[in-house]
Structures are given as structure tokens and as C-alpha cells.
Amino acid sequence: MRDSSPAQRARRRRGITSSLLILLGVALLVSVFLLLAKLALDGGTRDLDVALLRGAQALRTELPWLADVMRDLSGMGSAVSLTLVTLGACGYLLLIGRRVTAGLLAASMGCAIATVELLKAGFGRMRPDSAFAHFTQSGLSFPSGHSSMSAVVFLTLAVLLARAHARRLERAYIMCAAFLLAGLIGLSRVALGVHWLTDVIGGWTFGAAWAIVWLLIDERLDPVEAT
């Protein structure tokens, strides 16, 4: 068997280096998530969290239309909305013959939902007092489900879409749009007073790490599709 060419070896080294850097990023996100969880449960972030909720409450009073805008943004991160987006994306992937990616996307969404619920039950953090909230929201608080799942879905879809574009500017636009959308959905939860800011940041870090891991799995299981 002939040895691989220098160009092939260089590409292989770049691939290994890229994978290691990505895994380092995932480890960093997980570390931030765990640190936030510890601080939130120990009460270390309570003053900041409460101050932000009071500020959001005052802003809603001064600008009544803001609550409607925030509710619309929040609805984009609901389970129903994200499930419909995921089903639509899976259907399209099946139509173009990307069955592995479609299956992984569906599995990622389903497993993420279950994991978020387990994390909420495990941490057991209560939501902000209803006096801060624009409407009553049931369930536990950390991490924010809307923030977690919007990051999982939109970041995953953004990477899959960006892979189909060669120009860096196009890829950057797609990724920035996904980050902005997930960011606005998360912030809407604080603006509505139904989540602490640390819940939202925890959700973002979890969702980003989750999306990265499942995208790496997709790349390994079907490298042709992931190019």
C-alpha cells in the first residue's frame, strides 16, 4: 500500500487539530454550565438575577408593547414551534437523500428535550416569584428549556445550512442569524420575568455544547454528507 501524499497527511493533521479544538470548546461550555449551576443554587447570582428581573418589570411597565414583542419571541422557542421546525428540516433532509443526518437531527432534538427535563429535576431550582412575571409559568427553572432547545435546533440547522455554502461571508451570516435568534429567545424569557438570567445562560451553554457534539457525530457517521 502506498503512503498517503504530504497534502493528505496535512489535511489529516488539520482535521485532528480542528476536532481537538472543538472538543476543547465543548469542555469549556460544559464547565461554564456547571459553574453557573453551582453559583445559581448557592445563591451567588441572586442579587444580579433579581436586579435584572426588577429592571425588566419596570421596562414592561414603561413600554407596554414590549411584553407583546417578548411573548412573540418567546413563542418561537416553544416546544411546538421548535418541533415543527425540526420536522420540516428532517423532511427536507429525507427528500434530498440525507437520511443519516435527518435521523440524527430528530434524535438530537428528542434526547435534548429529555435531558433538559432531567437536568431541571436534578437541580430543582424554582422559577422567579410570580410578582416579577408577566404571566404564570409552571415547572422548574434551571436550565431554561426555551434557551436550551432554541440553541440546539437553530445552531444545528445553521451549521448544516452553512456547510452547503462555500463563501465565508454567507456562512458567517447564517451562523450570526442563528446566534441572534437563539439569543433573543433566551432574553425574552428574562424580559417576561419567567426565568433568571443564569437559567438562560445555562441553557445557551448546554444547547451549544449539545449541538456541537451531535454535529460531530453526524460528521463521523456520514463524512460525505457533512462536507
DRENMARMI-475999 format. One line per field, with one value per residue: residue number from 1; residue in one letter; x, y, z of N, C-alpha, C in turn. Coordinates in pm, 1 decimal, decimal comma. Each point is the difference from the previous one (the first is absolute). Layout:
<robas>
k	(NUM|...)
r	(a|...)
n.east	(X|...)
n.north	(Y|...)
n.up	(Z|...)
ca.east	(X|...)
ca.north	(Y|...)
ca.up	(Z|...)
c.east	(X|...)
c.north	(Y|...)
c.up	(Z|...)
</robas>
This chain:
<robas>
k	(1|2|3|4|5|6|7|8|9|10|11|12|13|14|15|16|17|18|19|20|21|22|23|24|25|26|27|28|29|30|31|32|33|34|35|36|37|38|39|40|41|42|43|44|45|46|47|48|49|50|51|52|53|54|55|56|57|58|59|60|61|62|63|64|65|66|67|68|69|70|71|72|73|74|75|76|77|78|79|80|81|82|83|84|85|86|87|88|89|90|91|92|93|94|95|96|97|98|99|100|101|102|103|104|105|106|107|108|109|110|111|112|113|114|115|116|117|118|119|120|121|122|123|124|125|126|127|128|129|130|131|132|133|134|135|136|137|138|139|140|141|142|143|144|145|146|147|148|149|150|151|152|153|154|155|156|157|158|159|160|161|162|163|164|165|166|167|168|169|170|171|172|173|174|175|176|177|178|179|180|181|182|183|184|185|186|187|188|189|190|191|192|193|194|195|196|197|198|199|200|201|202|203|204|205|206|207|208|209|210|211|212|213|214|215|216|217|218|219|220|221|222|223|224|225|226|227)
r	(m|r|d|s|s|p|a|q|r|a|r|r|r|r|g|i|t|s|s|l|l|i|l|l|g|v|a|l|l|v|s|v|f|l|l|l|a|k|l|a|l|d|g|g|t|r|d|l|d|v|a|l|l|r|g|a|q|a|l|r|t|e|l|p|w|l|a|d|v|m|r|d|l|s|g|m|g|s|a|v|s|l|t|l|v|t|l|g|a|c|g|y|l|l|l|i|g|r|r|v|t|a|g|l|l|a|a|s|m|g|c|a|i|a|t|v|e|l|l|k|a|g|f|g|r|m|r|p|d|s|a|f|a|h|f|t|q|s|g|l|s|f|p|s|g|h|s|s|m|s|a|v|v|f|l|t|l|a|v|l|l|a|r|a|h|a|r|r|l|e|r|a|y|i|m|c|a|a|f|l|l|a|g|l|i|g|l|s|r|v|a|l|g|v|h|w|l|t|d|v|i|g|g|w|t|f|g|a|a|w|a|i|v|w|l|l|i|d|e|r|l|d|p|v|e|a|t)
n.east	(84,6|-34,2|103,3|-72,8|-50,7|100,3|-70,5|-11,9|127,4|23,5|-86,9|61,7|118,6|-40,4|-45,6|111,9|75,5|-77,5|4,0|130,7|9,7|-75,4|66,8|106,3|-60,0|-30,7|123,5|36,1|-86,0|38,7|125,3|-30,3|-60,8|98,3|84,1|-75,6|-10,8|129,3|34,0|-81,6|38,3|122,4|-73,1|109,3|-100,9|-52,7|93,9|87,5|-39,8|-12,4|118,1|38,3|-59,0|47,7|115,3|-13,4|-37,7|94,1|79,8|-55,8|12,9|124,0|24,5|-130,3|38,5|95,6|-97,5|-75,4|98,8|21,0|-130,7|0,7|104,2|-57,9|-110,5|99,1|18,5|-131,4|-45,8|-118,3|46,4|81,2|-104,6|-81,6|89,3|15,5|-130,8|-15,1|100,1|-51,9|-119,4|55,4|65,0|-115,2|-60,0|106,2|-52,5|-15,4|-19,1|132,2|17,5|-100,6|47,6|122,0|-54,5|-80,5|102,8|73,0|-104,1|-35,6|127,6|10,9|-121,0|26,7|117,7|-60,9|-99,9|95,1|62,2|-116,1|-36,4|119,1|-3,3|-123,3|48,9|-52,8|-109,7|20,3|-12,0|-125,6|41,3|107,8|-89,5|8,3|32,1|-88,9|115,9|-47,0|38,6|111,5|113,9|89,7|44,5|-3,7|-118,8|-60,4|86,7|-14,0|-130,6|-14,9|93,2|-56,7|-123,0|5,3|81,9|-69,7|-117,9|49,2|58,7|-110,2|-65,9|81,4|-5,7|-119,4|62,6|60,9|-71,7|109,9|-24,3|-36,9|106,2|75,4|-66,0|5,1|126,9|27,8|-74,4|61,2|119,2|-31,4|-52,1|97,3|80,6|-75,8|-9,8|128,8|37,3|-85,2|61,3|114,7|-20,2|-48,1|115,6|13,3|116,5|90,5|82,7|36,8|-133,1|-9,2|98,5|-49,6|-118,2|53,6|70,2|-107,9|-84,0|94,2|29,7|-130,2|-21,9|107,7|-36,2|-126,5|48,3|80,4|-104,0|-73,9|102,2|3,6|-131,6|-1,5|130,2|-61,4|-103,7|95,9|42,4)
n.north	(-119,7|92,6|72,4|61,6|88,5|89,5|27,0|-132,1|-15,8|107,1|-46,8|-118,9|61,7|73,6|-114,9|-62,4|100,2|6,1|-133,4|7,2|100,6|-71,4|-111,1|78,3|46,1|-126,1|-37,2|108,5|-30,2|-125,5|46,0|85,4|-99,8|-82,5|95,0|26,3|-131,1|-10,6|104,5|-46,6|-125,2|54,3|60,0|-39,2|-31,6|-20,6|76,3|-53,0|-123,7|31,3|62,2|-100,6|-84,1|71,5|2,6|-131,2|-16,5|83,4|-66,4|-112,9|58,0|41,1|-119,1|20,0|55,3|26,4|-12,8|62,1|87,4|7,5|6,9|82,7|64,8|2,5|30,6|69,1|4,9|-1,3|-99,2|59,1|124,2|-37,6|-67,0|99,3|85,0|-80,8|-19,7|130,8|22,7|-87,0|51,7|120,1|-32,6|-55,1|111,0|55,2|-103,4|93,4|-129,9|-15,2|111,0|-38,6|-124,1|47,5|80,7|-96,9|-85,1|94,8|34,3|-126,1|-34,5|114,1|-18,9|-129,5|35,4|97,6|-84,4|-89,5|91,3|40,2|-126,7|-18,3|115,3|-16,9|84,0|79,2|25,1|115,9|77,1|-40,8|68,4|-68,2|-97,5|3,5|-128,2|-83,1|-51,4|-119,6|-93,7|-74,0|50,6|-79,1|-2,0|116,4|-58,3|119,3|42,8|-109,1|-14,1|130,2|-8,5|-108,3|43,4|126,8|-32,8|-109,5|58,6|98,0|-90,7|-75,7|114,7|39,9|-129,2|38,2|94,2|35,0|109,0|51,3|101,8|-89,8|-73,9|110,0|39,4|-122,2|-11,4|122,5|-32,4|-118,6|54,5|91,5|-94,0|-88,4|104,4|43,5|-126,8|-19,6|114,5|-48,2|-108,6|68,5|53,4|-122,8|-11,5|-91,5|62,9|-52,8|104,8|-49,1|-10,9|121,5|55,4|-64,0|43,2|120,3|-9,0|-47,7|86,6|93,0|-46,5|-9,8|117,2|46,3|-64,0|33,3|119,6|-17,5|-47,9|98,7|79,2|-69,2|1,9|121,9|-22,3|-78,4|-27,8|-11,3|-30,1)
n.up	(0,0|-88,5|44,8|89,3|-83,0|-12,2|-110,6|-22,0|30,3|-74,4|-91,0|15,3|0,9|-103,2|-50,9|38,2|-43,9|-109,2|-4,3|26,7|-86,4|-81,5|27,9|-14,5|-109,3|-30,6|32,9|-68,0|-97,2|11,3|4,5|-96,9|-62,1|35,0|-39,6|-105,7|-18,3|28,5|-76,6|-94,5|21,4|2,6|-92,8|-64,8|-78,8|119,5|52,7|-84,0|25,6|127,5|-5,2|-76,9|84,5|99,3|-63,5|-26,8|124,9|39,0|-83,7|43,1|118,6|-29,8|-51,3|8,7|-114,7|88,1|89,1|-90,4|-20,0|130,6|9,5|-103,9|49,2|119,0|-70,2|-58,0|131,8|-23,2|74,5|-13,8|13,6|97,9|46,5|-32,6|48,7|104,8|8,5|-21,0|84,3|85,0|-26,9|5,2|111,2|32,6|-42,0|57,0|66,8|91,9|-9,2|-3,6|-71,0|-76,5|3,8|-22,4|-90,0|-42,0|-1,2|-57,3|-73,3|-26,3|-17,9|-70,8|-49,8|-13,1|-54,3|-66,3|-22,0|-30,4|-71,8|-47,2|-14,4|-57,4|-65,6|-43,6|-84,4|89,1|-66,9|-65,5|105,7|8,0|106,6|-43,1|-11,8|-131,3|12,6|47,9|37,3|-28,9|86,2|-6,6|49,2|57,7|-127,9|-60,3|-9,8|-1,2|91,1|73,9|-20,3|17,9|96,1|51,7|-19,3|36,4|99,2|27,5|-19,8|74,1|77,4|2,1|17,0|95,7|29,4|-38,5|69,5|-110,6|-23,2|55,4|-82,3|-89,8|27,3|0,9|-108,2|-49,2|41,0|-45,3|-105,9|1,9|21,6|-91,4|-77,7|23,2|-23,7|-101,6|-36,0|28,2|-56,4|-91,0|40,8|-1,4|-119,9|-13,4|63,9|-96,5|-18,8|81,8|-3,5|118,6|7,2|-52,0|73,0|105,7|-44,2|-19,9|113,9|63,6|-55,5|18,5|121,0|22,6|-60,7|62,3|110,4|-21,7|-27,4|104,5|66,7|-50,3|30,1|114,6|17,2|-49,9|-16,0|-87,4|82,8|89,5|-123,4)
ca.east	(-84,6|78,9|-20,7|-80,0|79,1|16,2|-122,2|-98,4|42,9|-23,9|-144,2|-33,9|44,7|-91,1|-126,1|18,2|13,4|-132,2|-84,8|44,9|-43,0|-145,1|-24,4|39,7|-110,3|-110,4|37,6|-12,3|-143,0|-49,6|53,8|-77,9|-132,6|8,3|30,4|-124,0|-92,0|45,5|-22,4|-143,7|-58,4|57,0|-48,4|104,1|-41,7|-136,8|-12,2|-1,1|-122,0|-115,4|10,6|-38,1|-144,6|-65,3|17,7|-88,6|-136,1|-16,8|-0,3|-131,4|-97,6|21,1|-23,0|-96,1|10,4|117,1|-40,9|-53,5|114,6|72,6|-80,1|14,6|133,9|0,7|-74,6|84,5|80,5|-86,4|14,7|-77,9|68,1|126,5|-30,9|-40,8|120,5|80,9|-66,9|15,7|138,9|20,4|-66,2|81,7|120,3|-39,0|-27,2|125,7|76,8|92,2|-75,0|76,5|-9,2|-139,2|-19,6|76,9|-64,6|-117,5|47,7|58,6|-109,9|-70,9|86,2|24,4|-118,6|1,8|112,9|-31,8|-95,4|74,4|83,6|-87,3|-38,9|117,7|40,4|-114,5|-6,7|-132,8|-10,4|-17,5|-131,1|-99,4|-11,3|87,5|-32,3|-108,8|-103,9|39,6|63,6|23,0|122,5|124,3|59,1|136,0|18,8|-117,5|-29,2|-5,2|136,5|72,0|-47,2|20,5|141,5|18,0|-62,3|43,3|143,7|19,3|-46,8|87,9|123,2|-34,4|-22,2|125,8|86,9|-38,4|44,7|146,3|51,4|7,6|-96,7|-130,5|0,5|-1,1|-134,7|-90,5|29,3|-37,1|-145,9|-41,2|36,9|-88,0|-133,9|4,6|23,5|-122,3|-96,1|41,0|-19,5|-143,6|-45,3|32,7|-81,7|-135,5|5,1|-28,7|128,0|117,6|99,0|90,0|-69,1|11,8|139,2|19,5|-64,5|81,3|122,6|-39,1|-45,3|113,0|81,3|-77,4|-0,2|133,5|24,4|-78,7|55,5|119,6|-47,1|-45,9|117,6|69,9|-81,9|-18,3|89,9|-32,2|-109,0|41,0|96,2)
ca.north	(119,7|121,2|98,0|115,0|113,1|104,8|80,7|-77,2|-1,5|134,0|12,7|-84,4|70,4|113,1|-54,7|-40,4|122,8|62,6|-79,3|23,1|134,5|-4,7|-70,2|92,5|94,7|-68,2|-11,5|133,1|27,4|-82,7|56,7|121,4|-45,2|-51,8|112,7|76,1|-78,4|8,2|135,9|25,4|-77,7|53,0|135,9|96,6|91,7|45,2|145,8|38,9|-53,3|76,6|136,2|-4,6|-22,5|126,1|90,0|-43,8|31,6|144,3|29,4|-40,1|99,5|121,9|-28,7|-111,7|-79,9|-86,9|-133,4|-73,2|-37,5|-105,7|-123,0|-54,3|-58,8|-118,7|-106,3|-63,3|-101,7|-97,1|-138,9|-17,9|66,9|-65,8|-132,4|20,1|34,1|-121,2|-92,8|52,9|-19,9|-144,6|-35,4|47,8|-82,7|-128,4|21,1|11,6|-121,8|5,4|-74,1|-6,3|130,0|17,2|-81,4|57,1|124,0|-37,4|-58,9|107,4|79,2|-79,3|-25,8|126,3|30,7|-87,6|37,0|126,2|-29,6|-67,9|101,0|84,1|-77,8|-21,9|123,6|38,2|144,1|56,6|116,9|126,9|24,6|42,9|146,2|53,1|-58,6|54,0|-104,1|-112,5|-110,3|-112,3|-74,9|43,8|115,2|-9,6|112,5|41,5|-88,5|78,2|35,7|-123,1|-63,5|89,1|-13,0|-131,2|-8,1|101,3|-11,8|-120,6|26,8|100,1|-65,3|-83,3|89,0|67,8|-94,4|-2,3|125,0|5,7|132,5|20,8|102,5|-65,2|-84,4|86,5|57,6|-105,8|-27,7|117,3|2,9|-103,7|47,5|111,1|-51,9|-71,1|98,7|75,8|-88,1|-12,3|126,8|24,2|-70,3|89,4|119,8|-34,3|-30,9|-141,3|-68,4|74,6|10,6|-115,0|-111,0|20,9|-23,1|-144,1|-63,1|23,9|-80,5|-139,4|-19,1|10,3|-120,5|-112,7|9,4|-31,7|-143,8|-74,8|29,1|-83,3|-136,5|-2,5|5,2|-127,3|-107,7|18,3|108,4|51,9|94,9|113,1|85,7)
ca.up	(0,0|-8,6|105,9|-38,6|-46,6|102,1|9,3|76,3|139,5|54,6|22,1|114,0|120,7|22,3|48,6|139,6|79,0|5,4|90,1|137,6|39,5|18,1|125,9|106,0|11,4|68,2|141,5|59,1|15,4|109,7|124,0|28,9|42,2|136,7|88,5|14,7|82,7|138,9|48,1|9,3|110,2|124,7|20,2|-32,0|-106,4|27,5|-5,6|-140,9|-60,7|47,6|-53,8|-140,7|-7,6|36,5|-112,5|-107,0|42,4|-16,0|-142,5|-53,1|45,4|-76,5|-142,7|0,2|-121,0|8,1|45,6|-115,3|-83,3|69,3|-6,5|-135,3|-7,9|85,1|-66,9|-101,1|66,6|67,7|-45,0|-122,7|-110,9|-31,7|-55,2|-139,2|-75,7|-10,7|-91,1|-134,8|-41,0|-21,2|-124,7|-111,6|-7,0|-59,0|-142,4|-74,8|19,8|114,9|101,6|124,7|65,6|43,6|119,7|110,9|40,2|80,1|125,7|79,4|56,4|100,4|115,6|68,1|79,8|117,8|84,5|67,6|108,0|106,1|65,5|81,8|117,7|82,8|67,4|81,9|25,1|-18,2|-86,8|72,3|59,5|-98,6|3,1|-103,4|-129,4|-81,0|5,5|84,4|-72,1|90,0|-21,8|61,8|-66,3|-54,5|-91,8|-76,3|-111,7|-123,8|-37,7|-34,8|-122,3|-114,7|-35,9|-62,8|-132,4|-95,9|-27,3|-81,5|-136,2|-60,0|-43,9|-115,7|-113,4|-33,8|-70,5|-141,9|-60,8|-4,2|36,7|144,2|38,4|8,1|119,4|117,7|11,8|47,6|139,5|80,8|8,2|95,6|134,5|35,1|26,8|128,6|104,4|25,1|66,2|139,4|69,8|17,9|120,9|111,1|-15,7|43,5|142,2|28,1|21,8|41,9|-107,0|5,2|-66,8|-144,1|-39,7|12,5|-115,1|-119,9|2,4|-21,6|-137,5|-91,8|16,0|-52,6|-145,8|-49,4|13,7|-98,2|-132,2|-13,3|-24,6|-139,4|-87,2|6,2|-54,0|-144,4|-39,1|-133,8|15,9|82,9|-68,4)
c.east	(88,7|-31,7|-83,7|91,5|16,3|-125,4|-106,6|37,0|-24,6|-148,0|-42,2|41,2|-91,0|-133,9|7,8|8,0|-135,4|-91,7|37,7|-44,3|-150,7|-35,2|40,7|-109,2|-119,5|29,3|-13,2|-146,5|-59,7|47,3|-76,4|-138,4|1,6|30,0|-125,0|-98,2|38,4|-28,9|-148,5|-61,0|53,0|-48,0|100,6|-38,5|-135,6|-15,0|-8,2|-129,2|-122,1|1,6|-43,9|-150,3|-76,9|12,4|-91,9|-145,5|-28,6|-7,9|-133,2|-108,2|10,1|-33,5|-93,9|10,6|115,5|-37,2|-53,5|112,2|75,9|-76,5|10,1|136,0|7,0|-70,8|81,1|87,8|-81,9|20,8|-73,1|73,8|127,2|-21,4|-40,6|119,7|85,6|-61,6|12,5|140,4|28,3|-64,6|79,7|126,1|-29,6|-23,2|128,3|94,3|95,6|-67,4|73,2|-13,5|-141,0|-26,7|72,5|-62,6|-121,4|42,4|58,1|-108,5|-69,0|82,0|28,2|-117,8|0,1|111,0|-26,9|-95,7|68,2|88,0|-83,6|-39,6|118,3|42,1|-112,5|-9,9|-140,4|5,5|-9,3|-141,1|-95,3|-19,5|87,6|-48,9|-116,7|-117,1|53,7|53,3|30,7|134,3|119,6|78,4|133,8|25,6|-130,0|-20,7|-3,6|140,9|78,0|-40,4|13,7|145,8|26,1|-49,6|61,0|148,5|29,1|-39,7|90,8|128,6|-26,6|-20,4|129,1|94,1|-29,3|43,5|151,4|54,4|-6,0|-102,1|-139,7|-8,5|-8,4|-138,3|-97,6|22,1|-39,1|-150,8|-50,9|30,8|-93,6|-138,9|-5,1|20,7|-124,6|-105,3|34,6|-24,7|-147,8|-52,6|30,2|-88,2|-143,2|-5,0|-26,5|127,0|101,7|98,5|93,6|-64,1|22,2|142,2|34,0|-60,9|79,3|123,4|-31,0|-35,7|112,9|87,8|-69,3|2,8|135,8|25,5|-75,9|45,5|128,6|-37,2|-44,2|117,9|73,8|-80,5|-20,9|85,6|-29,9|-106,6|45,6|96,0|-69,7)
c.north	(125,6|93,9|115,1|115,6|101,8|84,5|-72,9|-4,9|135,4|20,9|-81,9|67,4|118,0|-47,5|-39,8|122,6|68,6|-73,6|22,2|136,9|4,8|-67,7|85,6|104,7|-59,2|-11,3|134,0|35,3|-79,1|54,6|125,5|-37,0|-46,3|110,3|84,6|-72,2|10,8|138,1|28,8|-70,7|47,2|141,5|108,0|100,2|64,6|152,1|48,5|-45,3|83,2|141,1|4,6|-21,5|127,0|102,1|-34,5|33,7|149,5|38,5|-38,3|99,9|128,4|-18,1|-120,3|-90,6|-100,8|-142,2|-83,4|-46,9|-116,6|-132,3|-63,9|-66,3|-128,8|-116,7|-71,2|-109,4|-103,2|-139,6|-23,2|59,9|-73,9|-140,7|11,1|33,5|-124,3|-99,7|46,7|-21,5|-147,5|-45,8|42,3|-84,8|-137,1|12,4|5,8|-116,5|-0,8|-64,6|-4,0|131,0|25,8|-78,0|56,3|129,5|-28,5|-56,9|106,5|81,4|-76,7|-23,1|128,1|38,2|-81,4|39,9|128,8|-24,1|-70,7|98,0|89,9|-72,0|-19,0|123,9|55,1|148,2|53,5|120,7|128,2|12,6|55,8|150,7|64,4|-33,8|69,2|-97,5|-115,4|-113,8|-110,8|-66,3|60,3|91,0|-22,9|-136,4|35,2|-91,9|73,2|33,5|-122,2|-51,4|90,2|-4,1|-132,5|2,3|99,6|-7,9|-123,5|24,8|100,8|-62,9|-86,3|85,3|67,3|-92,0|-3,2|126,4|11,1|132,8|19,2|102,7|-59,4|-86,5|83,5|60,1|-101,5|-25,8|116,8|8,9|-101,8|41,9|111,6|-49,6|-72,4|98,1|78,4|-83,7|-14,5|127,0|30,8|-66,0|82,8|124,2|-23,5|-40,0|-144,2|-83,0|98,2|6,0|-120,5|-125,8|6,3|-25,8|-148,9|-75,2|17,9|-88,7|-147,8|-24,1|5,4|-124,7|-120,9|-0,5|-39,7|-150,5|-78,7|28,3|-78,1|-145,5|-14,6|-2,9|-133,4|-113,1|11,0|115,4|58,1|106,3|126,5|94,0|117,1)
c.up	(0,0|115,8|-52,9|-38,3|111,6|17,5|81,4|147,3|66,3|29,2|121,0|130,6|31,8|54,7|146,7|89,6|16,0|96,3|146,0|50,6|25,3|131,4|119,8|22,1|72,4|149,1|70,9|24,0|116,3|134,3|40,6|50,4|145,3|100,5|24,4|90,5|147,5|59,3|20,8|120,2|135,1|30,7|-36,2|-106,5|28,8|-12,9|-144,5|-67,7|38,2|-57,7|-145,8|-16,5|36,3|-112,5|-115,9|31,3|-18,4|-147,2|-63,8|39,3|-82,0|-148,0|-12,2|-122,4|5,8|40,5|-115,8|-92,1|62,4|-1,7|-137,7|-17,5|80,7|-67,4|-106,7|60,0|73,5|-57,4|-131,6|-120,0|-41,0|-54,9|-146,5|-87,7|-22,6|-96,5|-145,1|-53,0|-27,5|-130,5|-121,8|-15,6|-59,4|-150,1|-82,1|29,0|116,5|120,5|133,9|78,3|50,9|128,2|120,5|50,3|87,8|135,3|92,2|69,4|112,6|125,4|78,1|88,3|128,8|96,1|76,5|115,8|116,5|76,5|89,7|128,4|94,4|77,2|87,4|31,3|-30,6|-93,0|84,3|56,2|-104,9|-2,9|-107,3|-140,3|-69,6|-5,5|83,0|-85,9|99,2|-30,1|69,5|-94,4|-70,5|-61,6|-72,4|-119,2|-132,9|-49,2|-46,6|-137,3|-121,9|-44,1|-70,9|-143,9|-97,9|-30,7|-85,2|-143,8|-69,9|-51,6|-123,0|-125,1|-44,1|-77,4|-149,8|-73,6|9,7|50,0|151,3|47,3|15,3|125,6|127,3|22,2|58,4|148,6|90,1|16,4|101,8|142,7|45,5|37,5|134,1|115,5|35,9|71,6|147,6|78,9|22,4|126,6|125,1|-5,1|46,4|147,1|35,7|20,2|55,3|-116,9|-0,9|-59,4|-150,7|-47,9|10,2|-116,2|-127,2|-2,5|-21,3|-145,9|-100,2|6,7|-61,2|-152,7|-57,2|3,8|-106,4|-142,4|-24,2|-27,0|-145,2|-95,6|-2,1|-65,7|-149,5|-47,4|-137,0|10,1|70,9|-69,6|-64,6)
</robas>
